[in-house]
Amino acid sequence: MKMSFGPFLGATVGLCLLPACFEPVGSTGLAASEADIEAGTEAASDEQPFEVWAVDQSNTNGLAYGGTVYIYDGLSLVGGSGITQVPAEVIDLGGATAALCLGQTGANPVRPHMLFFNAARTHAVLSFVASGHVAIFDAATRAPVACLRASAGADGARQAHAAVPAPDGSYILVANQNGKLLERIATDYAAGSFAWDPGATLDLARCVAPSGDPCQFPHIRPDNAPICPIIDATGAHGFITLRGGGLFVVDPAATPIRIVGEYDVATVHGNGCGGIEAGGSMFIDSGGGTAANLDQFDVYRFPLTGYAATNAPNTPLREVVFTDASPDRDAHGMVLTKHGRNVWALDRIRGVAEVFDVATSAHVGTVDLKAPYASDPAPDLMDISPSGNRAFVTLRGPTPLSGDPHASTGTTPGVGVIQLIQAGDSGKLKSITPITNKDAGGVERADPHAIRVRLL
């Protein structure tokens, strides 16, 4: 691995320190007195060591593939205020990762989108939504160790929108979005073994649901592109959100993957990508962001038990925690706050977070993440620090590469740090560390999307 003082100088891994790597941005949040900010001055001193990994979807500068992963020392991020220039270790995905993917699949990886760590935090799993690749990294060395490509599915299409490791480390569940397939990679992290399990594949475009209804059908589930698989802590159930609305609950370890719960578009709206297990339930959102459903903000609460192929459709019942289909609404990333007290759900269009009480499902309030110098932050995905006093959020760029531009366009690409107040009842955006990737014409191409915290 080669060290570099710039993220787009051809290095595989680098350290970004130059002022040119940063572009002034910022935000403010919900008004709160200093007396209300619990543990607000703890900064780095009370935090367990950790890293924050953030992914810029834009191509490696000068290439038509690649992308960038920024790895920040978490303690450096939490103590900042305002516009911060925090150094980052940089993985240029147009280097060793692209070479590995080309060698193992015959194609370059395009549009890095979602990132997860296995339960042991030894490996990172990165999905590429445009090309359908899933790249697996040794988290400590940052080196790519495997690259696989999703199957060609509906109309020959393939995408890997999200690839989620199982809690027990035995597989990765892959949402092949435009291919309309749910696929599985068998994994043995210790042995370095990663292989597709073709017998597991569930064809969401052509399968038949347990009720006898087609899995995909007008007015039931009109567009079965899987968006985000959300696996519960036991690994017993996977909740599969669908672009066109409706939802499947599956047994993700069965061969083939087996549907054990089916919900229609009238019961669960489309474009969901947030999911958090809390209080004995699974919180899942539905959002806007596609031409077929531009505006939507729903949060649902599903039980973790009671699923069976013999159930009628739409059972067990889901609870509607919150719904708003008014213009300029788009639910997206979610996080569970300190002590499991609240669920935050981000709205990319309005630049806010809606806060919900886990115990009661009540709407606690709205946190505004905008500011005079960050009028459209477009908060996308988020994760939380070990202490629970900070949340980290990706802020989208002016040239979004995924999602409908009306929802995904932001003015301040970077990593935002939110200080959580009163165990997450409210909060405020304390700092932003910018991410930039300007092309030869000076156009800002940076478009941060995935973000995850890795405990050390």
C-alpha positions in Angstrom: 0.0 0.0 0.0 1.2 3.5 -0.9 0.7 6.6 1.2 -0.4 9.8 -0.5 -1.2 13.4 0.4 -4.3 13.5 -1.7 -7.2 11.2 -2.3 -7.0 11.2 -6.1 -3.4 10.9 -6.9 -3.5 7.2 -7.9 -2.7 5.7 -4.5 -4.5 2.7 -3.2 -4.5 4.1 0.4 -3.6 7.6 1.4 -3.8 10.3 4.0 -5.8 13.4 3.0 -4.3 16.5 4.8 -4.3 19.2 2.2 -6.7 22.2 2.5 -7.7 21.4 -1.1 -9.3 18.2 0.2 -11.8 20.3 2.1 -14.5 22.8 1.0 -16.1 25.0 3.7 -19.6 23.8 4.6 -21.6 23.7 7.8 -25.0 23.5 9.5 -26.9 24.3 12.6 -29.4 22.2 14.5 -32.3 22.3 16.9 -31.9 25.2 19.3 -30.9 24.1 22.8 -29.2 25.8 25.8 -25.8 24.6 26.8 -27.4 23.3 30.1 -29.5 20.9 28.0 -26.5 19.4 26.3 -25.9 16.2 28.2 -22.3 15.1 28.2 -21.8 17.7 25.5 -18.3 18.6 26.5 -17.0 15.1 26.8 -15.5 15.3 23.2 -12.9 12.6 22.7 -12.1 11.8 26.4 -15.2 9.6 27.1 -15.2 7.7 23.8 -13.9 4.2 23.2 -11.5 4.3 20.3 -13.3 3.9 16.9 -13.1 4.7 13.2 -15.7 6.3 10.9 -15.7 4.9 7.4 -17.4 7.1 4.8 -17.9 6.3 1.1 -17.9 8.8 -1.8 -19.8 7.3 -4.7 -18.2 9.5 -7.4 -15.7 7.8 -9.7 -12.0 8.0 -9.0 -10.9 11.3 -10.6 -10.1 10.7 -14.2 -11.6 7.3 -14.4 -15.1 5.9 -15.2 -15.1 3.6 -12.1 -13.7 3.3 -8.6 -14.6 5.7 -5.9 -13.2 6.6 -2.5 -13.4 5.4 1.1 -12.4 7.9 3.8 -11.4 6.5 7.2 -11.4 8.9 10.0 -10.1 8.5 13.6 -13.4 8.8 15.5 -11.9 10.7 18.4 -10.6 13.3 16.0 -14.1 13.9 14.6 -16.1 14.1 17.9 -14.2 17.1 19.4 -14.6 19.4 16.5 -16.9 22.4 16.0 -17.9 24.2 12.9 -15.9 23.4 9.7 -13.3 20.8 10.6 -10.4 19.7 8.5 -9.9 16.2 9.9 -7.2 14.0 8.2 -8.5 10.8 6.7 -6.9 7.6 5.5 -8.0 7.1 2.0 -8.8 4.0 0.0 -8.8 4.8 -3.7 -11.2 2.2 -5.1 -9.9 2.8 -8.6 -6.6 1.2 -7.5 -6.1 -2.3 -5.9 -9.9 -2.8 -5.5 -10.6 -2.2 -9.2 -7.7 -4.4 -10.2 -9.0 -7.2 -8.0 -12.6 -6.9 -9.3 -11.4 -6.8 -12.9 -9.3 -9.8 -12.3 -11.9 -11.8 -10.5 -15.1 -10.7 -12.5 -13.8 -9.2 -15.7 -15.4 -5.8 -15.0 -14.5 -2.7 -13.0 -16.5 -1.7 -10.0 -18.7 1.3 -10.4 -20.7 3.4 -7.8 -19.7 2.3 -4.2 -23.0 2.6 -2.3 -23.5 0.7 1.0 -21.0 -0.4 3.6 -21.3 -2.8 6.5 -18.9 -4.6 8.9 -19.2 -8.2 9.9 -20.1 -8.8 13.6 -16.4 -9.3 14.5 -15.5 -6.0 12.7 -12.6 -7.8 11.0 -14.0 -7.2 7.5 -15.9 -4.5 5.6 -18.4 -5.4 2.9 -18.9 -2.7 0.2 -21.6 -3.0 -2.5 -21.3 -1.2 -5.9 -24.8 -0.3 -7.1 -24.1 0.4 -10.7 -21.9 -2.5 -11.6 -23.2 -5.1 -9.2 -19.9 -5.8 -7.4 -19.5 -6.8 -3.7 -16.0 -6.1 -2.5 -14.7 -7.5 0.9 -11.9 -5.8 2.7 -9.6 -6.7 5.6 -10.7 -3.9 7.9 -7.3 -3.6 9.7 -5.1 -3.6 6.7 -7.6 -1.9 4.4 -6.7 -4.4 1.7 -9.4 -5.9 -0.6 -9.5 -9.6 -0.2 -12.3 -10.7 -2.5 -14.6 -9.2 -5.2 -17.7 -10.9 -6.5 -20.3 -9.7 -9.0 -24.1 -10.2 -8.8 -25.9 -12.3 -11.3 -27.7 -11.0 -14.4 -31.4 -11.0 -13.5 -34.5 -9.2 -14.8 -33.9 -8.0 -18.4 -30.2 -8.9 -18.0 -29.7 -6.2 -15.3 -27.6 -6.5 -12.2 -26.9 -4.2 -9.3 -25.7 -4.7 -5.7 -27.6 -2.0 -3.9 -26.8 -3.4 -0.4 -24.9 -6.4 0.8 -25.5 -7.2 4.5 -23.4 -9.7 6.6 -25.3 -12.2 8.7 -25.0 -11.8 12.5 -23.3 -15.2 12.7 -20.8 -14.4 9.9 -22.0 -17.3 7.7 -23.3 -15.4 4.7 -23.8 -12.0 3.1 -27.4 -11.2 1.9 -27.3 -9.2 -1.4 -30.1 -7.0 -2.8 -29.6 -7.3 -6.6 -31.8 -4.2 -7.2 -32.5 -4.0 -11.0 -31.9 -7.7 -11.4 -34.7 -8.2 -8.9 -32.9 -11.0 -7.2 -32.1 -11.7 -3.6 -28.7 -13.5 -3.5 -26.4 -14.9 -0.9 -22.6 -15.2 -0.6 -21.3 -17.9 1.7 -18.6 -16.5 3.9 -15.8 -17.7 6.1 -13.9 -14.6 7.2 -11.2 -16.5 9.1 -10.4 -18.7 6.2 -10.8 -15.9 3.6 -13.5 -17.9 1.7 -16.2 -16.0 -0.1 -18.4 -17.6 -2.8 -21.9 -17.2 -4.3 -24.4 -19.8 -3.1 -26.5 -20.1 -6.3 -29.0 -22.5 -4.7 -30.1 -19.7 -2.3 -31.2 -17.2 -4.9 -34.8 -15.9 -4.7 -36.2 -14.4 -8.0 -38.5 -11.6 -6.8 -39.7 -10.8 -10.3 -41.0 -14.4 -11.1 -41.6 -16.1 -7.8 -44.9 -16.9 -6.2 -45.6 -15.8 -2.7 -46.9 -18.2 0.0 -50.5 -16.8 -0.5 -50.4 -17.9 -4.2 -50.2 -14.3 -5.5 -47.3 -13.5 -7.8 -44.4 -11.9 -5.9 -44.5 -9.0 -8.4 -47.9 -7.9 -9.7 -49.7 -4.6 -10.3 -51.5 -3.2 -7.3 -49.9 -5.8 -5.0 -46.1 -5.3 -5.4 -45.6 -3.6 -8.8 -41.8 -3.3 -8.8 -39.9 -5.8 -6.8 -36.4 -4.3 -7.0 -35.0 -5.1 -3.5 -33.5 -2.0 -1.8 -32.2 -2.8 1.7 -32.1 -6.2 3.4 -32.4 -5.8 7.2 -31.5 -8.9 9.2 -32.6 -9.2 12.8 -30.1 -9.8 15.6 -30.9 -13.5 15.7 -30.6 -14.0 12.0 -34.0 -15.6 11.9 -35.6 -13.0 9.6 -34.6 -10.6 6.9 -36.9 -7.7 6.1 -36.7 -6.8 2.4 -37.8 -3.4 1.3 -39.0 -3.0 -2.3 -38.7 -0.1 -4.7 -42.3 -0.2 -5.8 -43.8 -0.8 -2.4 -44.7 -3.9 -0.4 -42.3 -5.9 1.7 -41.1 -9.4 2.1 -39.9 -11.1 5.3 -37.7 -14.0 4.5 -35.8 -16.8 6.2 -32.4 -15.6 4.9 -30.5 -18.8 5.8 -32.9 -21.2 4.0 -31.9 -22.7 0.7 -33.5 -21.3 -1.4 -34.2 -18.1 0.6 -37.8 -18.6 1.7 -40.6 -16.0 2.0 -42.3 -16.2 5.4 -44.2 -12.9 5.3 -45.7 -10.8 2.5 -47.0 -7.2 2.5 -48.6 -5.3 -0.3 -48.1 -1.7 -1.6 -51.1 -0.4 0.3 -49.6 -1.6 3.6 -46.0 -0.7 3.0 -45.0 2.1 0.7 -42.0 2.0 -1.6 -38.3 3.1 -1.5 -37.6 2.1 2.1 -33.9 1.9 3.1 -33.9 2.6 6.8 -34.1 -0.2 9.3 -33.3 -0.4 13.0 -34.1 -3.2 15.5 -35.2 -1.7 18.8 -37.6 -2.4 21.7 -38.4 -5.9 20.4 -39.4 -4.6 17.0 -38.0 -3.7 13.6 -38.5 -0.1 12.6 -38.5 0.4 8.8 -39.1 3.4 6.7 -40.6 4.2 3.3 -39.3 7.2 1.3 -39.5 9.2 -1.9 -36.6 9.6 -4.2 -37.8 7.8 -7.3 -39.9 9.0 -10.2 -42.7 6.7 -9.4 -42.9 7.9 -5.8 -41.2 11.3 -5.4 -42.4 12.2 -1.9 -43.0 10.0 1.1 -42.0 9.8 4.8 -43.3 6.7 6.6 -42.0 4.9 9.6 -43.4 1.4 10.4 -42.9 -0.9 13.3 -42.9 -4.7 12.6 -42.8 -7.5 15.2 -39.8 -9.8 15.3 -41.9 -13.0 15.7 -45.1 -14.5 14.3 -44.0 -15.0 10.7 -45.1 -18.1 8.8 -45.7 -19.1 5.2 -49.3 -20.1 6.3 -50.2 -16.5 7.4 -52.5 -14.4 5.4 -50.9 -11.5 3.5 -50.1 -8.4 5.7 -49.8 -10.4 8.9 -48.6 -10.1 11.5 -49.8 -6.5 11.6 -47.4 -3.7 11.2 -47.8 -0.4 13.2 -47.7 2.9 11.3 -45.5 5.0 13.6 -45.5 8.1 11.3 -46.7 9.0 7.8 -46.5 12.1 5.7 -47.0 12.1 1.9 -46.9 15.9 1.6 -44.5 17.4 -1.0 -40.8 17.4 -0.3 -40.6 14.5 2.1 -38.1 11.6 1.9 -37.4 9.2 4.7 -34.0 7.5 4.4 -31.2 6.7 7.0 -32.0 5.6 10.5 -30.1 5.3 13.8 -30.9 4.1 17.3 -29.8 6.5 20.0 -28.2 6.1 23.5 -29.8 3.5 25.8 -32.1 2.4 22.9 -34.3 5.4 23.7 -35.1 6.9 20.3 -35.0 6.2 16.6 -33.9 9.0 14.3 -35.0 8.9 10.7 -33.4 11.4 8.2 -35.2 13.4 5.6 -32.9 14.2 2.7 -35.2 16.8 1.1 -36.1 18.8 4.1 -32.7 18.4 5.8 -34.2 17.3 9.1 -34.4 14.2 11.4 -37.6 13.0 12.8 -37.2 11.5 16.3 -39.4 8.7 17.7 -39.6 7.2 21.2 -38.9 3.5 21.1 -41.0 2.7 24.2 -44.2 4.4 23.0 -43.7 5.0 19.2 -44.5 8.7 19.9 -43.1 11.4 17.7 -40.6 13.2 20.0 -39.7 16.1 17.7 -37.9 17.3 14.6 -34.2 18.3 14.4 -33.3 20.8 11.8 -29.9 20.2 10.3 -29.8 23.3 8.0 -27.7 26.5 8.4 -27.1 29.7 6.4 -24.0 28.1 4.9 -25.6 24.7 4.5 -29.0 25.5 3.2 -29.5 22.0 1.7 -27.4 19.4 3.6 -29.3 16.4 2.2 -28.5 14.1 5.2 -28.5 10.5 3.9 -27.2 7.7 6.1 -25.9 7.7 9.7 -24.3 5.7 12.5 -23.5 6.4 16.2 -20.4 6.7 18.3 -19.7 4.1 21.0 -20.8 6.4 23.8 -24.0 7.4 22.0 -23.2 11.1 22.3 -22.4 11.7 18.6 -24.0 10.6 15.4 -22.2 10.7 12.1 -24.1 11.5 8.9 -23.2 11.6 5.2 -24.3 14.8 3.5 -24.9 14.5 -0.3 -23.3 16.5 -3.1 -24.6 18.8 -5.8 -24.3 16.1 -8.5 -26.1 13.1 -6.9 -25.4 9.7 -8.4 -28.2 7.7 -6.8 -31.8 8.6 -5.9 -33.9 11.1 -7.7 -32.0 14.5 -7.9 -34.9 16.3 -6.2 -34.3 14.2 -3.1 -30.6 13.6 -3.2 -29.1 16.9 -4.2 -27.1 18.6 -1.5 -24.8 21.6 -1.3 -22.3 20.5 1.3 -20.8 17.0 0.6 -19.0 15.6 3.6 -19.4 13.9 7.0 -21.5 15.7 9.5 -21.2 15.2 13.3 -24.4 15.5 15.3 -24.2 16.1 19.0 -27.1 14.2 20.6 -29.0 15.8 23.5 -30.8 14.1 26.3 -30.2 10.6 25.0 -31.2 11.6 21.5 -34.4 13.5 22.3 -32.9 16.2 20.2 -29.5 17.3 18.8 -27.5 19.7 16.8 -25.0 19.5 14.0 -21.7 20.4 15.6 -19.3 20.1 12.7 -18.8 19.0 9.1 -15.7 17.6 7.6 -16.0 18.2 3.8 -15.3 15.7 1.0 -14.5 17.0 -2.4 -13.8 15.5 -5.8 -13.8 18.2 -8.6 -13.4 17.1 -12.2 -11.2 18.8 -14.8 -14.0 21.3 -15.4 -14.2 22.3 -11.8 -17.5 20.5 -11.2 -17.9 19.1 -7.7 -18.6 15.3 -8.2 -18.3 14.2 -4.6 -21.5 12.4 -3.4 -21.0 10.7 0.0 -23.4 7.9 0.8 -22.4 5.0 3.0 -21.1 5.6 6.5 -20.3 3.1 9.3 -18.6 3.2 12.7 -16.0 0.5 13.4 -15.1 -0.1 17.1 -11.4 -0.7 17.7 
